[in-house]
Amino acid sequence: MKTSLQLSFVSLLIFLTGCVSQQVPVPLEQSFYDSDNKTVGLILEVPVVPTLSFEGNIGLLDYAIISAATAPISKHLETLDTQEFVAISEDLSHSLEVEGFNLVRLENSEKKLKLSKFKDPDTKDTTYFAKKDYRGYAEEHQIDYLLKLTANRVGLARPYYGFIPTDSPRAVFNITGEMIDLSSNQLLWYSNIIQTAYAAGEWDEAPSYPGLTNTYYIVMNNAKQNILTALAKNGAEDNILPTEANSDMPLSEQE
């Protein structure tokens, strides 16, 4: 009975989540770079190591079986990291300083400030705002804009039906990016960036899994380059990024 109630709750939660409207992409306008002597605060919410995600119709017992069977891959993922992506802060600092901005790295202090929800004053126009009220960051950290890069999924993903895999694992790097004007809480830039690809050739080569490892780092760096391109001054006209790229082909077939 308890399990049935739990499953019903999960189904209801998925249904309600699906009803929530998604934020549309917002391109960064060239006028953003007309500002001078402004400070951008950067928050990077990225896990230290990647993880293996299971997708599909999976029960509790199935999950236990899958976890045991994929333990070697999960253990290998613990030897990898996300530092090549975290280095984006240095790239952003350089590109923004060239345009007269300052960039400061911030620790995530949302819990400290107990951020409240922010209500869009006019939901019918095309001016969008952050879901939470970040305006307190301006005084707290002496910044004018907040750039948030949040990792939603980092690592590998594999689909299952029960405990049976239905496809090989693929590398996934999913980042949500937001540039927020702290004077108004307006979203100046928003993009949901998903880079994903299958390893070329054999992937199940324990214990080092070179195909999966190489693909993971390539996908991570592709996501990093997507963000740098989106926020580059000369690329502002083209910075509404696709929600997913190269999801159904191995890297050897990508251009």
N, C-alpha and C positions, 0 to 999 in steps of 0.2 A: 504493500500500500504506500509506504513511504517513498519507494522508488518511483511509483506511478505519479505521485504528487510532484516529485522532483522533476521528472520528465515533462509533466504538464506545465510546470513553472518555466522551465527552459524554453519550451515551445512558445509560450505566451510572451516571454522576454524577446525572443527572436522576432515574433510578429510585431511587437510594439516598436522594436528597434528599426524594423524595416519601414515603419510608418513615418519615422522622423525624416524630415527633409534634409538633403545633403547640401553642403555648401558648394556653390559652383566655383570654378576657377576664377581668380581675379588677377589680371595682368598688372605688373608694376609699371606705372606710367613714367615716361621720361622726365616729367616735371619733378619727380622725387629727387632727381639729382640737381635741381636748381637750388636746393638748400645748401647752406654752408655752415661750418662750425656746429654741426649737429652730432649727437652721440647716439649710436645704435647699441642696444643691449642684446647680447646673443645668449639664448638658452638652447643647449643641446640635450635632448632627452633621448639618449641612445644607450642600449645595454652594453656592458663591457664585452660580453661574448655572445655569439649567435646561438640560436636554438633550433631544434627540429620540431616542426609543427605537423600534426596529423589532421587531415581533412576528410570529410565524408560522413557516412552513416556508421558511427562507431559507438558501441555500448561500453559499459564500465569494464566488463570482462575483456572485451576486445582491446580496450585501451591498455590493460595490464599486459596482455600478450604482446601487443605491438611494442610497448615500452621495453620489454625484455628482449625482443628480437632486434630492436634498433639501438640497443645500448652501446654497441661499438661506435656507431656513427655519432651518437650524442656525446660520447666520451671524446671523440676526435674533435667535435665542434668546440669543446672546452679549451682546446689548444689554439684556436683561432681567436681573433679579436676584431674590434671595430675602429682601431686607431687610425687607419688610413682615411676613414670617413671623418673622424673627429678632427683630423688635421684641416678640415674645411674652414675652421675658425681662422687659421693663419691666412688662407687664400682670401677669405672674405675681408679680413682686416686690411690686407694689402690693397685689394680692389676698391674698397670704400675710402681708405685714406687718400688714394689718388684723386678721388672726387671731393675731398674736403670734409669727409666724415671721420668720426672716431668710433672704434668698435671696442666694446668691453664685454668680456665673458662673464656671465652671471650664473650662479647656482640657482636651481629651480626653487623659488621661495613661495610658491602658490599656497602651500599649507600654512606658512607663516603669516601671509596676508589674509588668508581665509577669503579668497575671492568670491564675490557674489556674481550671479548671472547678470548679463547685460541684455536689455531689451532694445531691439531695433526700433527706432522711433518711426520708421516708415517701411514696412515690409514689402510695399508695392514698387519701390524704386530699385535702382541697380547699385545703390550704395550699400555695402555690406559691413558688418561689424563683428568683432570677436564675440564668441559665445559667453565668455567671462569678462568681467570688468578689470582690465589691467592698468587703468589710469593711475592707480596708486604707485606703480613702478616708477613713474616719472620723478616723483619726489624721493622715493625710497632709494633709488639708485642713480639719480641725477642723469637720466637719459631722456631722449626725445622720441625714440622709436624702439619697439621691441621686435626682434626677429626670433621666432621660435621654430626649431626643427625637431620634430617629434617622430621617433621611430615607432611605427605600428607593428611591423614584422621585420625581423632581421635573422637570416639564416637559411634553413632548408625547409621545404614543405613537401609532403607526399600524401596523395589521396588513397583512401581505403574504403572497402565495402566490408563492414565487419572488421575482422582482423586480416583480410586479404588485400594486399596492395593492388591498385588498379592502374598504376603508372609508376615510372621511376621518379626519384626525388628531383626537385628543381631548386635552384637558388632563388631567393626572394629578398628584395630590399625595398621596403615601403616606408616612405617618409612624408609626413605632412608638414608643409612649410607655410608660415604666416609672418607677414610684416605688419605691425600694428602701430598706428599713429596714436601715441599716448595722450595727445591733447583731446582726442574725441573717441578713442577706442575703435576707430575705423580700420577695416582691413585694407591695406594698400596693396597687398599681394597675398594670394592664397593658391596653393597647388597641392594636389595629392599625387605624389610621384611613386610609381610602382615599376621597378625593374625586376624582371624575372627571366630565367633561362635554364634550359637543361644542359647538362654536361655533354660535350661531344664524345662519342665513343663509349667505352665501358666506364661505368661509374662505380661499380661495386668492387673496388680494389683496396681492401683492408690491408694494413691498418691506417695508411696515410690518405687514402681516397684522393689521389691527385686531381682527378677530373672534377670532382665536386668542389675541392678546395680552390682550384684555379677559377672555376665558374663563379664561386661565391665572391672572390675578390674582384673579378671583372664586373659583376653585377653591382657590387657596392660602389666601385669607382664610377660606373655609368650613372648611378643615382647622384653621386657627388657632382659630376660634371653637369648633369641636368640642372641642379640647383645653381651652380656657378653661372651657367649660361642664362638661366631665368633672371638672375639678379644683376647680370652685367649691364652696364649702361647701354652699350650698343645693341644688346639683344632684347631690349624691352618690348619691341613690337612683336616678338615671337615667343614670349615667355608664358603662354598658356600651354602647359605641358600635357601630353597625352596621359590618361590615367593608367595605361599599361603599355609596356613595350616588349616586343620579342618574346612573348610568353609561350609560344608553341613550337619553338625551334631551338636546336642546339646552337651553341656559339659558333661552331664551324660553318653554319649556314647563314649567319647574320652578316650583314655588310658593315 
